[in-house]
């Protein structure tokens, strides 16, 4: 099957307009129409309904789109592998990470890799875990950096290859006007009436924390939901309420005494950060070497409000 026709189909599916799609593809509208017609004849089904100046995917087109994306991505990945096979003098590395990991953990590893292989272009996609895993299945990403609680069922263990590379601690976070600011630790009883600020119930991190609360028969009586983690942190800084965040994400705020982190007397909250790839997928040389970097020990940053580290390599 012609990759050029598949790519044209994907672009038109996204834009829904022959004029816009042909501009992006640097071809004429009749040439694009000919490609789409040829693909439809090859498949034996209509892929688009043309209504006025708009083009809408048919049911067949909607079903075929995912396969087309995967085929084009697989082809591009194969070309990238061949480009890198004689050394990492050029090439591109595509991987994904969830928001916290992409912002607070991956930059240090990217820095080490970039210093040794400056000609490899790195594309890190930061998004929610569902989107990142979907892109992984479409071969748009080679691997993903996610928390270990995202893939825990047997199907996931059979489908993915995962390896932890960082251990991360989460703690109660309070603003500098909070009575617990200088305590260092507290009990669940101390905070049960506090306004607890969390991400949405669909957030994988929030679901992870809720499971811990349930095991200890605990619940915050007052809650506020904010979908963005940085906004959650800013609300705590402004003494609106308390939250539970990775100590890694509040290092600077703790250092400047805008926030404090507290351990719970009843339990510690830890998670592994892992890289995940599909078991049956071939990785480019750049991806394999980057994963080697993830497995190498990193200097452990000091926790600004206590002697233990925020993060440690496992």
C-alpha positions as CSV (number, residue, x, y, z in Angstrom):
1,X,0.0,0.0,0.0
2,X,1.3,3.5,-1.0
3,X,2.5,5.4,2.1
4,X,1.9,8.7,0.2
5,X,-1.8,7.9,-0.3
6,X,-2.1,6.9,3.3
7,X,-0.5,10.1,4.5
8,X,-2.8,12.1,2.2
9,X,-5.8,10.3,3.7
10,X,-4.7,11.1,7.3
11,X,-4.2,14.8,6.5
12,X,-7.6,15.1,4.8
13,X,-9.2,13.2,7.7
14,X,-7.8,15.8,10.1
15,X,-8.6,18.9,8.1
16,X,-11.9,17.8,6.5
17,X,-11.2,20.1,3.5
18,X,-9.5,19.4,0.3
19,X,-8.1,22.9,-0.1
20,X,-6.5,23.0,3.3
21,X,-5.2,19.4,3.0
22,X,-3.7,20.0,-0.4
23,X,-1.9,23.1,0.9
24,X,-0.3,21.1,3.7
25,X,0.7,18.4,1.3
26,X,2.1,20.8,-1.3
27,X,0.0,19.3,-4.1
28,X,-3.0,20.4,-6.1
29,X,-6.5,19.6,-5.1
30,X,-7.0,17.4,-8.3
31,X,-3.9,15.5,-7.3
32,X,-5.1,14.9,-3.8
33,X,-8.5,13.9,-5.1
34,X,-6.9,11.4,-7.3
35,X,-4.9,9.9,-4.4
36,X,-8.0,9.5,-2.3
37,X,-10.0,8.0,-5.2
38,X,-7.2,5.5,-5.8
39,X,-7.1,4.5,-2.2
40,X,-10.9,4.0,-2.1
41,X,-10.7,1.9,-5.2
42,X,-7.9,-0.2,-3.7
43,X,-9.9,-0.8,-0.5
44,X,-13.2,-1.1,-2.2
45,X,-15.1,1.2,0.2
46,X,-15.8,5.0,0.3
47,X,-13.7,6.8,2.9
48,X,-15.2,10.2,2.7
49,X,-18.6,11.8,2.3
50,X,-18.3,15.1,0.4
51,X,-20.8,17.8,1.6
52,X,-20.2,21.2,0.1
53,X,-16.6,22.2,0.8
54,X,-16.3,19.8,3.7
55,X,-15.3,16.1,3.6
56,X,-16.4,13.8,6.4
57,X,-15.1,10.3,7.2
58,X,-17.5,7.5,6.5
59,X,-17.9,4.7,9.0
60,X,-15.4,2.8,6.9
61,X,-13.0,5.8,6.9
62,X,-13.3,6.1,10.7
63,X,-12.3,2.5,11.2
64,X,-9.5,2.7,8.7
65,X,-8.0,5.9,10.1
66,X,-6.3,4.2,13.1
67,X,-4.8,1.5,10.9
68,X,-3.5,4.2,8.4
69,X,-1.9,6.1,11.3
70,X,-0.2,3.0,12.6
71,X,1.1,2.0,9.2
72,X,2.5,5.5,8.4
73,X,4.1,5.7,11.9
74,X,5.6,2.2,11.5
75,X,7.0,3.2,8.1
76,X,8.5,6.4,9.6
77,X,9.9,4.5,12.5
78,X,11.6,2.0,10.1
79,X,13.1,4.8,8.1
80,X,14.4,6.4,11.4
81,X,16.0,3.1,12.4
82,X,17.8,2.8,9.1
83,X,19.0,6.4,9.5
84,X,20.5,5.7,12.9
85,X,21.9,2.3,12.2
86,X,25.4,3.5,11.4
87,X,25.7,5.8,14.4
88,X,23.8,8.5,16.2
89,X,25.0,11.4,14.1
90,X,21.5,12.3,13.1
91,X,17.9,11.2,13.8
92,X,14.8,11.8,15.9
93,X,13.6,10.3,19.2
94,X,9.9,10.4,19.9
95,X,8.6,9.5,23.3
96,X,5.8,10.5,25.7
97,X,5.4,11.3,29.4
98,X,2.6,12.3,31.7
99,X,2.6,15.9,32.9
100,X,4.4,15.6,36.2
101,X,7.1,13.2,34.8
102,X,7.6,15.3,31.7
103,X,8.0,18.5,33.7
104,X,9.9,17.4,36.7
105,X,11.8,14.2,36.0
106,X,12.6,13.8,32.3
107,X,14.6,17.1,31.7
108,X,17.6,15.9,33.7
109,X,17.8,12.7,31.6
110,X,17.3,14.6,28.4
111,X,20.1,16.9,29.4
112,X,22.6,14.0,29.9
113,X,21.5,12.4,26.6
114,X,21.7,15.7,24.6
115,X,25.2,16.4,25.8
116,X,26.4,13.1,24.5
117,X,24.2,13.0,21.3
118,X,23.6,16.6,20.4
119,X,22.5,15.8,16.8
120,X,19.6,13.6,17.8
121,X,16.4,15.6,17.8
122,X,14.2,14.8,20.8
123,X,10.4,15.1,20.7
124,X,8.8,14.6,24.1
125,X,5.0,14.6,24.1
126,X,3.4,15.5,27.4
127,X,-0.2,14.5,27.9
128,X,-2.5,12.4,30.0
129,X,-1.7,8.7,30.3
130,X,-4.6,7.6,28.1
131,X,-3.5,9.8,25.2
132,X,0.2,8.8,25.6
133,X,-0.6,5.1,25.5
134,X,-2.9,5.5,22.5
135,X,0.0,7.2,20.7
136,X,2.3,4.4,21.7
137,X,-0.1,1.9,20.1
138,X,-0.1,4.0,16.9
139,X,3.7,3.8,16.8
140,X,3.8,7.6,17.1
141,X,5.9,7.1,20.2
142,X,8.6,4.6,20.9
143,X,8.1,4.5,24.7
144,X,6.3,6.3,27.5
145,X,7.4,7.4,30.9
146,X,4.4,6.9,33.3
147,X,3.7,6.0,36.9
148,X,3.6,2.3,37.9
149,X,0.0,2.4,39.0
150,X,-1.3,3.1,35.5
151,X,-0.7,-0.4,34.2
152,X,-1.5,-3.0,36.8
153,X,-3.9,-5.5,35.3
154,X,-2.8,-8.8,33.7
155,X,-3.6,-7.6,30.2
156,X,-1.2,-4.7,30.6
157,X,1.5,-7.0,31.9
158,X,1.1,-9.3,28.9
159,X,1.1,-6.3,26.4
160,X,3.8,-4.0,27.8
161,X,7.4,-4.2,28.8
162,X,7.9,-1.9,31.8
163,X,11.0,-1.0,33.9
164,X,11.1,1.3,36.9
165,X,13.9,3.9,36.9
166,X,12.9,6.4,39.6
167,X,11.2,6.2,43.0
168,X,9.0,9.2,43.8
169,X,7.6,10.3,47.1
170,X,4.3,12.1,47.6
171,X,3.6,14.1,50.8
172,X,1.0,16.4,52.3
173,X,1.7,20.0,51.1
174,X,0.6,23.1,53.1
175,X,1.1,26.8,52.6
176,X,3.2,29.0,54.9
177,X,0.2,30.3,56.8
178,X,-1.0,26.9,57.8
179,X,-0.7,25.8,61.4
180,X,1.1,22.6,60.4
181,X,3.7,24.5,58.3
182,X,6.6,23.8,60.7
183,X,5.6,20.4,61.9
184,X,7.3,18.0,59.4
185,X,4.7,15.3,60.0
186,X,1.1,14.9,61.0
187,X,-1.7,12.3,61.4
188,X,-4.7,11.8,59.2
189,X,-6.8,13.0,62.0
190,X,-5.0,16.4,61.9
191,X,-6.1,17.1,58.4
192,X,-9.5,15.3,57.9
193,X,-11.4,18.6,58.1
194,X,-9.0,20.5,55.8
195,X,-10.0,21.6,52.3
196,X,-8.3,19.0,50.2
197,X,-7.4,20.2,46.7
198,X,-7.0,17.4,44.1
199,X,-7.1,16.7,40.4
200,X,-10.3,15.2,38.9
201,X,-11.6,11.8,39.9
202,X,-10.5,10.6,36.4
203,X,-6.9,11.5,37.1
204,X,-4.7,8.3,37.5
205,X,-2.9,10.0,40.4
206,X,-6.1,10.9,42.2
207,X,-7.4,7.3,41.8
208,X,-4.1,6.0,43.2
209,X,-4.4,8.2,46.3
210,X,-8.1,7.4,46.7
211,X,-7.2,3.7,46.9
212,X,-4.7,4.5,49.7
213,X,-7.3,6.5,51.6
214,X,-9.8,3.7,51.3
215,X,-7.4,1.1,52.7
216,X,-7.0,3.3,55.8
217,X,-10.7,4.1,56.0
218,X,-10.0,7.8,55.6
219,X,-11.6,10.6,53.7
220,X,-11.2,14.4,53.5
221,X,-14.5,15.9,54.5
222,X,-14.0,19.0,52.3
223,X,-12.8,18.9,48.7
224,X,-11.9,21.2,45.8
225,X,-11.2,19.7,42.3
226,X,-8.8,21.5,39.9
227,X,-7.7,19.7,36.8
228,X,-4.3,21.3,36.5
229,X,-1.5,20.3,38.9
230,X,0.3,23.6,38.7
231,X,-3.0,25.3,39.6
232,X,-3.4,22.9,42.6
233,X,0.1,23.9,43.8
234,X,-0.7,27.7,43.4
235,X,-3.9,27.3,45.4
236,X,-1.9,25.7,48.3
237,X,0.7,28.5,48.1
238,X,-2.2,30.9,48.5
239,X,-3.3,29.0,51.6
240,X,-6.7,28.0,50.1
241,X,-6.3,24.4,51.2
242,X,-3.9,21.5,51.3
243,X,-2.9,18.8,48.8
244,X,-0.8,15.7,48.3
245,X,2.0,16.3,45.7
246,X,5.3,14.8,44.8
247,X,8.1,16.4,46.8
248,X,9.9,16.7,43.5
249,X,7.3,19.2,42.2
250,X,7.6,21.6,45.1
251,X,11.4,21.7,45.7
252,X,11.8,25.4,44.9
253,X,8.6,26.5,46.8
254,X,9.8,24.6,49.9
255,X,13.3,26.1,49.6
256,X,11.8,29.6,49.6
257,X,9.4,28.7,52.4
258,X,6.2,29.2,50.4
259,X,5.3,25.6,51.0
260,X,6.1,22.8,53.5
261,X,5.8,19.0,53.0
262,X,4.7,16.7,55.7
263,X,4.8,12.9,56.1
264,X,1.8,11.1,57.4
265,X,2.3,9.2,60.7
266,X,0.2,6.3,59.4
267,X,1.9,5.5,56.1
268,X,4.3,6.7,53.4
269,X,3.2,7.4,49.8
270,X,5.6,6.2,47.2
271,X,5.3,5.3,43.5
272,X,7.7,4.0,40.9
273,X,8.2,6.0,37.7
274,X,8.8,3.6,34.8
275,X,9.3,3.5,31.1
276,X,6.9,1.4,29.1
277,X,7.0,0.1,25.6
278,X,5.1,-2.5,23.6
279,X,6.6,-5.9,23.9
280,X,6.5,-6.7,20.2
281,X,7.9,-3.3,18.9
282,X,11.4,-2.7,17.7
283,X,13.1,0.3,19.2
284,X,15.5,2.6,17.2
285,X,19.1,2.8,18.4
286,X,18.5,6.2,19.9
287,X,15.6,4.9,21.9
288,X,17.6,1.9,23.2
289,X,20.5,4.2,24.3
290,X,18.1,6.7,25.9
291,X,16.6,3.8,28.0
292,X,20.1,2.9,29.0
293,X,20.5,6.5,30.3
294,X,17.3,6.0,32.4
295,X,18.8,2.9,34.0
296,X,22.0,4.7,35.0
297,X,22.2,6.2,38.5
298,X,21.4,9.9,38.8
299,X,22.7,12.2,41.5
300,X,20.1,12.3,44.2
301,X,18.8,15.9,44.9
302,X,18.5,16.9,48.5
303,X,15.1,17.5,50.0
304,X,15.1,21.1,51.1
305,X,13.1,20.6,54.2
306,X,14.5,17.3,55.4
307,X,17.5,15.0,55.0
308,X,15.9,12.4,52.7
309,X,15.9,12.7,49.0
310,X,12.9,13.6,46.9
311,X,13.8,11.1,44.3
312,X,16.1,8.1,44.0
313,X,17.0,5.8,41.2
314,X,15.9,2.2,41.6
